[in-house]
Amino acid sequence: MIVVTAPTGNIGRRLLALLLESVSDRGEELRVIVRDPARLTDAVRERAEVITGSHGTPEVVDRAFEGADAVFWLAPPDASLTPYDAYSGFTLPAAKVLAAHGVGHVVGISALGRGTPLADRAGLVTATLAMDDLIAGTGVAYRALACPSFFENFLEEADSIREKGVFTDVVAPDRKAPLVATADIAAVAARLLLDRSWTGTESVPVLGPEDLSSNDVARIIGEQSGRSVRYERQSYEGLRTDLVGYGLNEAFVQGIVDMKRAKDDGLDAGVTRTPDTASPTTFEQWCAQTLMPALHP
């Protein structure tokens, strides 16, 4: 039995599609935890057991983990909470019942930066790494998928790119860093969940095929869209003001700002890309398949 949390998100829905292709041949069963079952595909509702509710609540994870062999864990970044409450606080009920139900393996979505000088002052990343420690401390075999920023983040800039030819962030325009497609993260998660021969606790970097700067991203989007696209650097104070204005928890906002600052200082550069840590989808491929349709709906 494999339990999947956050099954309708960018990673979870892609992971489920991969698992559905394989579980029946392997004698595995699937169970998902979801707040709104109507958001699941017909295939998932037909072939997976559905537990309705939040995986941050004790009674839900207690039901969902009964008889489970493996869990895919993703804590949704709830911006109404403090970073601690959004990650470790949210995960605490699950951590308390993993051992009680004999769950052997957990694969979690995490972040790059562990072991770097920036790890303890990286905002949401610091909170994520503390969540990993909480899960690992239960005694399960744990693989933390250490991810950089996602290609999918640029979908949030689609309106600005379409209307003004501009996207914004706070990092230096020439700062090169890894970027990754969520489909590639899902593929690594599926492999680990289906082949549970691993033991202990490890971080598994998923780095994408190459490092890109914001200027590189602007060039690629411009080439594919056939228009001029430029990156505009925003100040940290401007970012903070904007996010607080949206009604986000001020501590969570500070966590975002601290994370962005750490990334701009090289947080994601602590792992060398190798054939084992690289993933295949290029930004050009992702743009053609995903961003361009969003720019021209």
Order of alpha helices (4+ residues) and beta strands (2+ residues): beta-alpha-beta-alpha-beta-alpha-beta-alpha-beta-alpha-beta-beta-alpha-beta-beta-alpha-beta-beta-alpha-beta-alpha-alpha-alpha-alpha
